[in-house]
Amino acid sequence: MKRVFAACLLSMLAAPAMAMQHHLLIVAGIGGTPSYDEQFASQAGRMAEAARAAGLAENDIVVLGAKPGGGKKPADKETLLATIARIAEEAGPRDRFFLVLIGHGNPRGDSAVFNLPGPDLAAGELAEALEAFGERLVTVINTASASGPFVAPLSAANRVLITATSSGREYQAPLFGEFFIAAFATPDADRDKDERISMLEAFDYARREVKRSYDGEKRLLIEHALLDDNGDGEGSLVAGEFESDGALAHRVYLQQPLTAEAGASGELLALQERKQALEQSISELKRQRDVLEHEDYYRQLESLLVDLALLNRRLRAEGD
């Protein structure tokens, strides 16, 4: 077992760097009232701005709005599904796709829908559309009410799912989306101080701020965000690098990966590639925890964590 794992690690560390592009689709659904329309449009705009600050090219950011105009296309189901299909067709084999749904949702039996002008988007319809990405990494953030039922049908390997609620019964407008989007411009959300916000860090920050808001108003917490990234279809209320969910989200960033074209040195690119391989190795090791001897598992984990800490120190020095 140890020889197999070591061979996998060496192959990942030796793998040549390949170009990777990030693609972001933001959908601002129908608000139902002018105040919600304005809120959802504002959140969509700030999410797009966060993506620009993270290095995404303008043509890799698509915003669909319930009220099109100002560069936004209509957020109807036909346009949304067609946009997903187009991005999946044009994206490269290592490209990553991020989908952010901002708006209202409703339960539909055991499932749920995301409210759009015209026909709503069902969880199953979105799951079918995302199949076009195959094994490429996909991140879906559904900040709508009653969004919890989206987890089970969308769950798959190499996929990060975040919902604002844990079930369809949590149908009141949640606060989660506001805080999740704010995380990308909030230094306090950067818990490991690497000047990037991972999907796990944004999830944790939003979850904490939602609770703080409810506590501050002495109200009972009525929304419970979920994160699923291990493909088991069961989201977790508490996620973390060493929890059942959170290892993948911990190493997924909105930031566009460093490239030589953007001025990154060859040494910095090599260090970044090695960091990604080490983080993946840690996740792979954790999945083997039950089949490895206790002491062997922790010995390998400690070695990888030390290597990662030293590598992060070198990356910070390169960035100064």
JOGI-V692483 format. One record per backbone hydrogen bond with DSSP energy under -0.5 kcal/mol. CO is the residue of the C=O (numbers start at 1). NH is the residue of the N-H. E is the energy in kcal/mol with one decimal. If there is no record, write none. Layout:
BEGIN
co->CO nh->NH e->E
co->CO nh->NH e->E
END
This chain:
BEGIN
co->1 nh->5 e->-2.4
co->2 nh->6 e->-2.6
co->3 nh->7 e->-2.2
co->4 nh->8 e->-2.0
co->5 nh->9 e->-2.3
co->6 nh->10 e->-2.5
co->7 nh->11 e->-2.1
co->8 nh->12 e->-1.9
co->9 nh->13 e->-2.4
co->10 nh->14 e->-1.8
co->11 nh->15 e->-0.7
co->12 nh->15 e->-0.5
co->21 nh->96 e->-2.5
co->23 nh->98 e->-3.1
co->24 nh->26 e->-0.5
co->24 nh->62 e->-2.7
co->25 nh->100 e->-2.6
co->26 nh->28 e->-0.5
co->26 nh->64 e->-3.1
co->27 nh->29 e->-0.8
co->27 nh->102 e->-3.1
co->28 nh->66 e->-1.1
co->30 nh->104 e->-0.5
co->33 nh->37 e->-2.6
co->34 nh->38 e->-2.4
co->35 nh->39 e->-2.2
co->36 nh->40 e->-3.0
co->37 nh->41 e->-2.1
co->38 nh->42 e->-2.2
co->39 nh->43 e->-2.4
co->40 nh->44 e->-2.3
co->41 nh->45 e->-2.1
co->42 nh->46 e->-2.2
co->43 nh->47 e->-2.3
co->44 nh->48 e->-2.1
co->45 nh->49 e->-2.0
co->46 nh->50 e->-2.1
co->47 nh->51 e->-1.8
co->48 nh->52 e->-2.1
co->49 nh->53 e->-2.4
co->50 nh->54 e->-1.3
co->51 nh->56 e->-2.3
co->52 nh->55 e->-1.6
co->54 nh->256 e->-2.5
co->57 nh->60 e->-1.8
co->58 nh->61 e->-1.5
co->60 nh->24 e->-3.0
co->60 nh->62 e->-0.5
co->62 nh->26 e->-3.1
co->63 nh->73 e->-1.7
co->64 nh->28 e->-3.1
co->65 nh->75 e->-1.7
co->66 nh->68 e->-0.6
co->69 nh->72 e->-1.4
co->72 nh->69 e->-1.4
co->73 nh->65 e->-2.9
co->74 nh->76 e->-0.5
co->76 nh->80 e->-2.5
co->77 nh->81 e->-2.7
co->78 nh->82 e->-2.1
co->79 nh->83 e->-2.3
co->80 nh->84 e->-2.2
co->81 nh->85 e->-2.2
co->82 nh->86 e->-2.2
co->83 nh->87 e->-2.5
co->84 nh->88 e->-2.4
co->85 nh->89 e->-1.8
co->86 nh->90 e->-2.2
co->87 nh->91 e->-2.4
co->92 nh->95 e->-1.0
co->96 nh->23 e->-2.5
co->97 nh->139 e->-2.7
co->98 nh->25 e->-2.8
co->99 nh->101 e->-0.5
co->99 nh->141 e->-3.1
co->100 nh->27 e->-2.9
co->100 nh->102 e->-0.6
co->101 nh->143 e->-2.7
co->102 nh->29 e->-3.3
co->104 nh->115 e->-2.5
co->106 nh->113 e->-2.6
co->108 nh->111 e->-2.1
co->111 nh->108 e->-2.5
co->112 nh->123 e->-1.8
co->113 nh->106 e->-1.9
co->113 nh->115 e->-0.5
co->114 nh->121 e->-2.6
co->115 nh->30 e->-0.9
co->120 nh->122 e->-0.6
co->121 nh->114 e->-2.8
co->122 nh->126 e->-2.0
co->123 nh->127 e->-2.3
co->124 nh->128 e->-2.0
co->125 nh->129 e->-1.9
co->126 nh->130 e->-2.2
co->127 nh->131 e->-0.7
co->128 nh->131 e->-0.7
co->129 nh->132 e->-1.4
co->130 nh->133 e->-1.9
co->131 nh->134 e->-1.7
co->133 nh->136 e->-2.2
co->137 nh->97 e->-2.1
co->138 nh->160 e->-2.4
co->139 nh->99 e->-2.9
co->140 nh->142 e->-0.6
co->140 nh->162 e->-2.5
co->141 nh->101 e->-3.0
co->141 nh->143 e->-0.7
co->142 nh->164 e->-1.9
co->144 nh->147 e->-0.8
co->147 nh->150 e->-2.1
co->148 nh->151 e->-2.1
co->149 nh->153 e->-0.7
co->150 nh->154 e->-1.4
co->151 nh->155 e->-1.8
co->156 nh->159 e->-0.8
co->158 nh->138 e->-1.5
co->159 nh->161 e->-0.5
co->160 nh->140 e->-2.8
co->161 nh->228 e->-2.5
co->162 nh->142 e->-3.0
co->163 nh->226 e->-2.0
co->167 nh->148 e->-0.6
co->167 nh->170 e->-0.9
co->169 nh->171 e->-1.6
co->170 nh->146 e->-2.8
co->175 nh->178 e->-0.7
co->175 nh->179 e->-1.3
co->176 nh->180 e->-2.7
co->177 nh->181 e->-2.4
co->178 nh->182 e->-1.7
co->179 nh->183 e->-1.5
co->180 nh->184 e->-0.5
co->181 nh->184 e->-1.0
co->182 nh->185 e->-1.8
co->183 nh->186 e->-1.6
co->185 nh->187 e->-0.5
co->186 nh->189 e->-1.8
co->187 nh->190 e->-1.6
co->189 nh->191 e->-1.6
co->190 nh->193 e->-0.9
co->196 nh->198 e->-0.6
co->197 nh->254 e->-0.8
co->198 nh->202 e->-2.4
co->199 nh->203 e->-2.1
co->200 nh->204 e->-2.8
co->201 nh->205 e->-2.5
co->202 nh->206 e->-2.4
co->203 nh->207 e->-2.5
co->204 nh->208 e->-2.4
co->205 nh->209 e->-2.5
co->206 nh->210 e->-2.4
co->207 nh->211 e->-1.9
co->208 nh->212 e->-2.4
co->209 nh->213 e->-2.3
co->210 nh->214 e->-2.3
co->211 nh->215 e->-2.9
co->212 nh->216 e->-2.5
co->213 nh->217 e->-1.3
co->214 nh->219 e->-2.7
co->215 nh->218 e->-1.3
co->226 nh->163 e->-2.1
co->227 nh->236 e->-2.7
co->228 nh->161 e->-2.7
co->233 nh->235 e->-0.6
co->236 nh->227 e->-1.5
co->237 nh->239 e->-0.5
co->240 nh->243 e->-1.7
co->245 nh->240 e->-2.5
co->246 nh->250 e->-1.9
co->248 nh->251 e->-1.6
co->249 nh->199 e->-0.8
co->249 nh->200 e->-1.6
co->249 nh->252 e->-1.1
co->251 nh->253 e->-0.5
co->252 nh->199 e->-2.4
co->259 nh->264 e->-2.1
co->260 nh->263 e->-1.7
co->265 nh->269 e->-2.3
co->266 nh->270 e->-2.1
co->267 nh->271 e->-2.3
co->268 nh->272 e->-2.4
co->269 nh->273 e->-2.3
co->270 nh->274 e->-2.3
co->271 nh->275 e->-2.3
co->272 nh->276 e->-2.2
co->273 nh->277 e->-2.0
co->274 nh->278 e->-2.5
co->275 nh->279 e->-2.7
co->276 nh->280 e->-2.2
co->277 nh->281 e->-2.2
co->278 nh->282 e->-2.3
co->279 nh->283 e->-1.9
co->280 nh->284 e->-2.6
co->281 nh->285 e->-2.7
co->282 nh->286 e->-2.2
co->283 nh->287 e->-1.5
co->284 nh->288 e->-0.7
co->285 nh->288 e->-1.2
co->286 nh->289 e->-1.3
co->288 nh->291 e->-1.5
co->288 nh->292 e->-0.9
co->289 nh->292 e->-0.7
co->293 nh->297 e->-3.0
co->294 nh->298 e->-2.1
co->295 nh->299 e->-1.9
co->296 nh->300 e->-2.3
co->297 nh->301 e->-2.6
co->298 nh->302 e->-2.4
co->299 nh->303 e->-1.9
co->300 nh->304 e->-2.2
co->301 nh->305 e->-2.6
co->302 nh->306 e->-2.4
co->303 nh->307 e->-2.2
co->304 nh->308 e->-2.4
co->305 nh->309 e->-2.4
co->306 nh->310 e->-2.4
co->307 nh->311 e->-2.1
co->308 nh->312 e->-2.6
co->309 nh->313 e->-1.7
co->310 nh->314 e->-1.8
co->311 nh->315 e->-2.4
co->312 nh->316 e->-2.4
co->313 nh->317 e->-1.9
co->314 nh->318 e->-2.3
co->315 nh->319 e->-1.9
co->316 nh->320 e->-0.9
END
